[in-house]
Amino acid sequence: MSRGSKRKVWFSVGFSILAICILLLALPFLFKISYSNVLGNNETDLGAGTTTPVFVATHVETPDAVKGIYITACVAGTPSWRENLKKLIETTELNSVVIDIKDYSGTISFLDPDFPQTNVSGCRVSDMQEFVEELHKSNIYVIGRITVFQDPFYTKLHPELAVKKKSDGGVWKDHKGLAFIDVGAKPYWDYIVDLSKKSYALGFDELNFDYVRYPSDGNMKDTNYTWTPKQSEDATGQAIYMTKHEVLRSFFAYLQENLKDTGVKTSADLFGMTTTNKDDLGIGQVLEDSLEYFDFVDPMVYPSHYPATWNGFKNPAEHPYEIIKLSMQGGIDKEQALQVSLGISTSTPSKLRPWLQDFDMGASYGVAEVRAQIKATYDIGLTSWLIWDASNKYTTGAFLAE
């Protein structure tokens, strides 16, 4: 082959290689292939070949012994205040925090286009995602609190789902003027499931469901639960409806079924007296029901909330150690009886984790009173606890140094 012929061959080869390269570079534009697909699921196309990482939440493993405090969305949205509480957790035995996702008003604290809210009365946290990430960097376990069936905001949007008044068919409200969603209103269940999934994806390690109950205060004789499912009919053809605790149990089962594949831990807040009472307290709460469907159950055993003369105590608030020990021992006894009935070993770690009191009601509470409740928790074999103060002004001396 002559030198000229060889030159033509190499020119043809070079031109072909160049053409192939140009074609490969043009393919994403010709076929509208997103760079997020070309480069991987963790990047997003910003145009002109620029990419930015897609947020993927990190999560902290549940501590063997959860020791946490509660903070409101208002405090979570106040940098100086939340930083002080974060330091309190970092420098003491505390290792967990409970933050409002949805509060008593129905306000969702984090900003998300899937949950647009206007004219809400509660606080919102513009950087919730970043705050949760900061907590995780300090290995702090983050629990998100969702007030479920007390929701004045959602009842305004969907009054057809609310607890109604027998007297005139309007929306029923409790003595504080707050409306409730009817526990049997299944369309609302999906709203809670969607909010739960979004919250876990944002970074919350555990979801704590509060107000999982029927209303308890106000003109209860005027309540009408129009969403209660019919269970069967009697011999005369009269409808037999599910009881309150059966409806609530159905909701628990629905939550578990729809969240089981996410990996999120779940917990439920119950009235303190569910650990010792044998009925549903008129609000549908039965301790054994919740133990079957949640990873943790958190009875609110605040001594100040027990009636005078309960177990012979004239003023239960003045006996923090005794009230916690008696009430939570009752819970342990119920849990172990349930385990036996289900064929589960009674040596299985308890799911019970009490809410303890750090606020003045019925008596003044300081270091001695808070530590007495924690000691009672340990003395009956439990290891985890949560501390509640609605004002988030905690007795810092009550927590052991790191």
C-alpha positions as CSV (number, residue, x, y, z in Angstrom):
1,M,0.0,0.0,0.0
2,S,1.3,3.4,-0.9
3,R,2.1,6.1,1.6
4,G,-0.9,8.2,0.2
5,S,-3.3,5.2,0.6
6,K,-2.1,4.7,4.2
7,R,-2.7,8.4,5.0
8,K,-6.3,8.1,3.7
9,V,-7.0,5.0,5.8
10,W,-5.7,6.7,9.0
11,F,-7.7,9.8,8.2
12,S,-10.9,7.7,7.8
13,V,-10.3,5.8,11.1
14,G,-9.6,9.1,12.9
15,F,-12.7,10.7,11.5
16,S,-14.8,7.7,12.5
17,I,-13.6,7.8,16.1
18,L,-14.3,11.5,16.3
19,A,-17.8,11.0,15.0
20,I,-18.5,8.2,17.5
21,C,-17.3,10.5,20.4
22,I,-19.5,13.3,19.3
23,L,-22.5,11.0,19.0
24,L,-21.9,9.6,22.5
25,L,-21.8,13.1,23.9
26,A,-25.0,14.1,22.1
27,L,-27.0,11.0,23.1
28,P,-28.3,12.4,26.4
29,F,-29.7,15.5,24.6
30,L,-31.0,13.6,21.6
31,F,-32.9,11.1,23.7
32,K,-33.5,13.4,26.6
33,I,-31.7,11.2,29.0
34,S,-31.3,12.9,32.4
35,Y,-27.8,13.2,33.8
36,S,-29.3,12.0,37.1
37,N,-29.8,8.6,35.3
38,V,-26.4,8.7,33.6
39,L,-24.5,9.7,36.8
40,G,-26.6,7.8,39.4
41,N,-29.6,8.2,41.6
42,N,-27.9,10.5,44.1
43,E,-27.4,13.4,41.6
44,T,-29.8,15.8,39.9
45,D,-29.4,17.5,36.5
46,L,-29.2,21.3,36.8
47,G,-28.5,21.8,33.1
48,A,-25.2,22.3,31.3
49,G,-23.8,19.2,32.9
50,T,-24.0,20.6,36.4
51,T,-25.1,18.2,39.2
52,T,-26.1,18.5,42.8
53,P,-26.5,15.6,45.3
54,V,-30.0,14.4,46.1
55,F,-30.7,14.4,49.8
56,V,-30.6,10.9,51.4
57,A,-31.5,10.8,55.1
58,T,-29.2,9.2,57.6
59,H,-30.6,7.5,60.7
60,V,-29.3,6.7,64.2
61,E,-29.9,3.3,65.7
62,T,-32.2,3.1,68.7
63,P,-30.2,3.3,71.9
64,D,-30.5,0.3,74.2
65,A,-31.8,2.7,76.8
66,V,-33.6,5.7,75.4
67,K,-33.3,8.8,77.6
68,G,-34.9,11.8,76.0
69,I,-36.5,15.2,76.3
70,Y,-39.3,16.8,74.4
71,I,-39.0,20.1,72.4
72,T,-41.8,21.9,70.6
73,A,-41.6,23.1,67.0
74,C,-41.4,26.7,68.3
75,V,-38.2,25.8,70.2
76,A,-36.9,23.7,67.3
77,G,-37.3,26.8,65.1
78,T,-35.4,29.0,67.6
79,P,-31.6,28.5,67.0
80,S,-30.3,29.7,70.3
81,W,-32.8,27.7,72.4
82,R,-32.5,24.5,70.5
83,E,-28.7,24.8,70.6
84,N,-28.8,25.0,74.4
85,L,-31.0,21.9,74.6
86,K,-28.7,20.1,72.1
87,K,-25.7,20.9,74.4
88,L,-27.7,19.6,77.4
89,I,-28.1,16.2,75.6
90,E,-24.5,16.1,74.5
91,T,-23.1,16.8,78.0
92,T,-25.4,14.5,80.0
93,E,-26.8,11.0,80.1
94,L,-29.5,12.1,77.6
95,N,-29.3,10.6,74.1
96,S,-32.6,11.3,72.5
97,V,-35.0,14.1,71.6
98,V,-38.7,14.2,70.7
99,I,-39.6,17.0,68.3
100,D,-43.1,18.0,67.1
101,I,-43.9,17.0,63.5
102,K,-47.6,17.8,63.9
103,D,-48.8,19.5,67.0
104,Y,-52.2,19.9,68.8
105,S,-53.3,22.5,66.2
106,G,-52.7,20.3,63.2
107,T,-49.7,22.4,62.1
108,I,-47.0,20.4,60.3
109,S,-43.7,21.8,61.5
110,F,-41.5,21.1,58.5
111,L,-41.9,22.8,55.1
112,D,-42.9,20.5,52.3
113,P,-44.9,21.1,49.1
114,D,-46.8,17.8,49.6
115,F,-48.3,19.3,52.8
116,P,-49.1,22.9,51.9
117,Q,-50.5,24.8,54.9
118,T,-51.9,28.3,55.2
119,N,-53.4,30.1,58.2
120,V,-52.0,27.5,60.6
121,S,-51.6,28.5,64.3
122,G,-48.6,26.5,65.2
123,C,-44.9,27.0,64.7
124,R,-42.9,25.8,61.7
125,V,-39.2,25.0,61.3
126,S,-37.7,26.2,58.0
127,D,-34.5,24.1,58.4
128,M,-35.9,20.9,60.0
129,Q,-33.9,18.7,57.7
130,E,-30.6,20.4,58.6
131,F,-31.5,20.4,62.3
132,V,-32.1,16.7,62.3
133,E,-28.8,16.2,60.4
134,E,-27.0,18.2,63.1
135,L,-28.5,16.1,65.8
136,H,-27.4,12.9,64.0
137,K,-23.9,14.2,63.8
138,S,-23.9,14.2,67.6
139,N,-25.4,10.7,67.6
140,I,-28.6,11.9,69.0
141,Y,-31.7,9.7,68.4
142,V,-34.5,11.8,66.9
143,I,-38.1,11.0,67.6
144,G,-40.9,12.8,65.7
145,R,-44.1,13.4,67.6
146,I,-47.4,13.3,65.5
147,T,-50.5,14.4,67.3
148,V,-53.0,12.2,65.4
149,F,-56.8,12.6,66.0
150,Q,-56.8,16.0,67.6
151,D,-56.5,18.2,64.5
152,P,-58.4,21.5,64.3
153,F,-56.6,22.4,61.0
154,Y,-57.6,19.3,59.1
155,T,-61.2,19.4,60.4
156,K,-61.6,22.8,58.9
157,L,-60.4,21.4,55.5
158,H,-62.5,18.2,55.9
159,P,-65.3,18.8,58.3
160,E,-67.0,15.6,57.0
161,L,-64.2,13.6,58.8
162,A,-64.6,15.3,62.1
163,V,-66.3,14.1,65.3
164,K,-69.8,15.6,65.0
165,K,-72.4,17.0,67.5
166,K,-75.5,14.9,68.1
167,S,-77.4,18.1,68.7
168,D,-77.1,19.9,65.4
169,G,-74.7,17.8,63.2
170,G,-71.9,20.4,63.4
171,V,-68.3,19.8,64.3
172,W,-67.9,18.9,67.9
173,K,-65.1,20.7,70.0
174,D,-63.7,20.0,73.4
175,H,-63.6,22.4,76.3
176,K,-60.6,24.1,74.8
177,G,-62.4,24.6,71.5
178,L,-60.3,22.0,69.7
179,A,-61.8,19.7,67.1
180,F,-61.0,16.0,66.6
181,I,-61.0,13.7,63.6
182,D,-63.3,10.7,64.0
183,V,-61.0,7.8,64.7
184,G,-63.0,5.7,62.2
185,A,-62.5,8.1,59.3
186,K,-60.3,5.9,57.1
187,P,-59.5,8.7,54.5
188,Y,-57.5,10.4,57.3
189,W,-55.5,7.3,58.1
190,D,-53.8,7.7,54.7
191,Y,-52.9,11.3,55.5
192,I,-51.1,10.1,58.7
193,V,-49.4,7.3,56.7
194,D,-48.2,9.8,54.1
195,L,-47.0,12.2,56.7
196,S,-45.2,9.4,58.5
197,K,-43.3,8.2,55.4
198,K,-42.3,11.8,54.5
199,S,-41.0,12.3,58.1
200,Y,-38.9,9.2,58.0
201,A,-37.5,10.2,54.7
202,L,-36.6,13.6,56.1
203,G,-34.5,11.9,58.8
204,F,-36.6,11.2,61.9
205,D,-35.5,7.8,63.4
206,E,-38.8,7.1,65.2
207,L,-42.3,8.3,64.9
208,N,-44.2,8.9,68.2
209,F,-48.0,8.9,67.8
210,D,-49.8,11.0,70.4
211,Y,-53.6,11.6,70.8
212,V,-54.3,8.1,69.4
213,R,-57.7,8.2,71.1
214,Y,-61.2,9.4,71.1
215,P,-61.8,12.8,72.8
216,S,-62.0,12.9,76.6
217,D,-62.9,16.4,77.7
218,G,-66.0,18.5,76.9
219,N,-69.7,17.7,76.4
220,M,-69.1,14.0,75.7
221,K,-72.9,13.3,75.6
222,D,-73.1,15.4,72.5
223,T,-70.5,13.5,70.5
224,N,-71.4,11.5,67.4
225,Y,-69.0,9.2,65.6
226,T,-70.4,8.8,62.2
227,W,-67.5,6.8,60.8
228,T,-67.7,3.9,63.2
229,P,-67.7,0.7,61.0
230,K,-70.6,-1.7,61.3
231,Q,-69.4,-5.1,62.6
232,S,-72.5,-7.2,62.1
233,E,-76.3,-7.3,62.7
234,D,-78.2,-8.8,65.5
235,A,-81.1,-11.3,65.2
236,T,-83.5,-8.4,64.5
237,G,-81.4,-6.8,61.8
238,Q,-80.1,-4.0,64.0
239,A,-76.6,-2.9,63.2
240,I,-73.8,-3.8,65.7
241,Y,-70.9,-1.4,65.5
242,M,-67.3,-1.8,66.5
243,T,-66.3,-0.6,69.9
244,K,-63.9,2.3,70.3
245,H,-61.0,0.1,71.2
246,E,-61.7,-2.1,68.2
247,V,-61.7,0.9,65.8
248,L,-58.5,2.2,67.3
249,R,-56.9,-1.2,67.1
250,S,-57.8,-1.3,63.4
251,F,-56.0,2.0,63.0
252,F,-52.9,0.6,64.8
253,A,-52.9,-2.4,62.4
254,Y,-53.2,-0.1,59.4
255,L,-50.3,2.0,60.5
256,Q,-48.1,-1.1,61.1
257,E,-49.0,-2.7,57.7
258,N,-48.3,0.5,55.8
259,L,-45.0,1.5,57.6
260,K,-43.5,-2.0,58.0
261,D,-41.3,-1.7,54.9
262,T,-39.9,1.7,55.7
263,G,-37.6,0.7,58.5
264,V,-39.0,3.4,60.9
265,K,-39.5,2.6,64.6
266,T,-42.9,3.5,66.0
267,S,-44.3,4.4,69.4
268,A,-47.6,5.3,70.9
269,D,-48.4,7.7,73.8
270,L,-51.2,6.4,76.1
271,F,-53.0,7.8,79.1
272,G,-51.1,6.7,82.3
273,M,-54.0,4.8,83.7
274,T,-54.0,2.3,80.9
275,T,-51.3,0.5,82.8
276,T,-53.7,-0.3,85.7
277,N,-57.3,0.1,84.4
278,K,-59.1,-2.9,82.9
279,D,-61.3,-0.9,80.6
280,D,-60.6,1.5,77.7
281,L,-61.0,4.6,79.8
282,G,-63.9,5.6,77.5
283,I,-61.3,6.7,74.8
284,G,-60.5,3.4,73.1
285,Q,-57.1,3.0,74.7
286,V,-56.1,-0.5,75.8
287,L,-52.5,-1.1,76.6
288,E,-52.4,-4.6,75.2
289,D,-53.6,-3.4,71.8
290,S,-50.8,-0.9,71.4
291,L,-48.1,-3.4,72.6
292,E,-49.0,-5.6,69.7
293,Y,-48.6,-3.0,67.0
294,F,-45.8,-0.6,68.1
295,D,-42.1,-0.9,68.8
296,F,-42.5,1.1,72.0
297,V,-45.4,2.2,74.2
298,D,-45.1,5.4,76.2
299,P,-47.6,5.7,79.1
300,M,-47.9,9.3,80.3
301,V,-47.6,8.5,84.0
302,Y,-47.3,12.0,85.3
303,P,-48.0,11.9,89.0
304,S,-49.9,15.2,88.8
305,H,-52.4,13.6,86.4
306,Y,-53.6,10.9,88.8
307,P,-56.9,11.6,90.7
308,A,-56.8,12.4,94.4
309,T,-56.9,9.2,96.6
310,W,-55.6,7.0,93.7
311,N,-54.1,4.0,95.5
312,G,-54.6,5.9,98.8
313,F,-52.5,8.9,97.9
314,K,-54.3,12.2,98.9
315,N,-52.1,14.1,96.4
316,P,-50.3,11.8,94.0
317,A,-48.1,14.6,92.7
318,E,-46.3,14.6,96.0
319,H,-45.3,11.0,95.6
320,P,-43.4,10.8,92.3
321,Y,-41.4,7.6,93.1
322,E,-44.5,5.6,94.3
323,I,-46.7,6.6,91.5
324,I,-44.2,5.7,88.8
325,K,-43.4,2.4,90.4
326,L,-47.0,1.3,90.9
327,S,-48.3,2.5,87.6
328,M,-45.4,1.1,85.5
329,Q,-45.3,-2.2,87.4
330,G,-49.0,-2.5,86.4
331,G,-47.9,-2.1,82.8
332,I,-45.2,-4.7,83.1
333,D,-47.7,-7.2,84.6
334,K,-50.1,-6.6,81.7
335,E,-47.2,-6.9,79.1
336,Q,-46.0,-10.2,80.6
337,A,-49.5,-11.6,80.6
338,L,-49.9,-10.7,76.9
339,Q,-46.5,-12.3,76.1
340,V,-47.6,-15.5,77.7
341,S,-50.9,-15.5,75.8
342,L,-49.0,-14.9,72.5
343,G,-46.3,-17.5,73.3
344,I,-43.6,-14.9,73.6
345,S,-40.9,-15.3,76.3
346,T,-41.3,-13.0,79.2
347,S,-37.6,-12.3,79.2
348,T,-38.1,-10.4,75.9
349,P,-37.1,-6.7,76.5
350,S,-40.0,-4.6,77.5
351,K,-41.6,-2.2,75.0
352,L,-42.7,0.1,77.9
353,R,-41.0,3.5,78.1
354,P,-42.7,6.0,80.5
355,W,-43.2,9.7,80.0
356,L,-42.0,11.4,83.3
357,Q,-42.9,14.8,84.7
358,D,-40.7,17.8,84.9
359,F,-43.2,20.6,85.4
360,D,-45.0,22.0,88.4
361,M,-48.6,20.8,88.8
362,G,-49.9,19.6,92.1
363,A,-46.5,20.0,93.6
364,S,-43.1,21.7,92.8
365,Y,-40.8,19.5,90.7
366,G,-37.0,19.8,90.9
367,V,-34.0,17.6,90.9
368,A,-35.3,15.3,93.6
369,E,-38.7,14.7,92.1
370,V,-37.3,14.0,88.6
371,R,-34.6,11.7,89.8
372,A,-37.2,9.9,92.0
373,Q,-39.2,9.0,88.9
374,I,-36.1,7.8,87.0
375,K,-35.1,5.7,90.0
376,A,-38.6,4.1,90.1
377,T,-38.3,3.3,86.4
378,Y,-35.0,1.5,87.0
379,D,-36.1,-0.2,90.2
380,I,-38.8,-2.2,88.3
381,G,-36.4,-3.2,85.6
382,L,-37.1,-0.7,82.8
383,T,-34.2,1.2,81.2
384,S,-35.8,3.9,79.0
385,W,-37.7,7.1,79.8
386,L,-38.8,10.4,78.3
387,I,-39.1,13.7,80.1
388,W,-42.0,16.1,79.4
389,D,-42.2,19.8,80.0
390,A,-44.4,21.7,77.6
391,S,-42.4,24.9,78.2
392,N,-39.1,23.0,77.5
393,K,-37.5,24.5,80.6
394,Y,-35.9,21.4,82.0
395,T,-34.3,20.8,85.4
396,T,-30.8,20.4,84.0
397,G,-29.4,19.2,87.3
398,A,-31.6,16.1,87.2
399,F,-29.6,14.6,84.4
400,L,-26.3,12.8,85.2
401,A,-23.2,14.2,83.6
402,E,-21.9,12.3,80.5
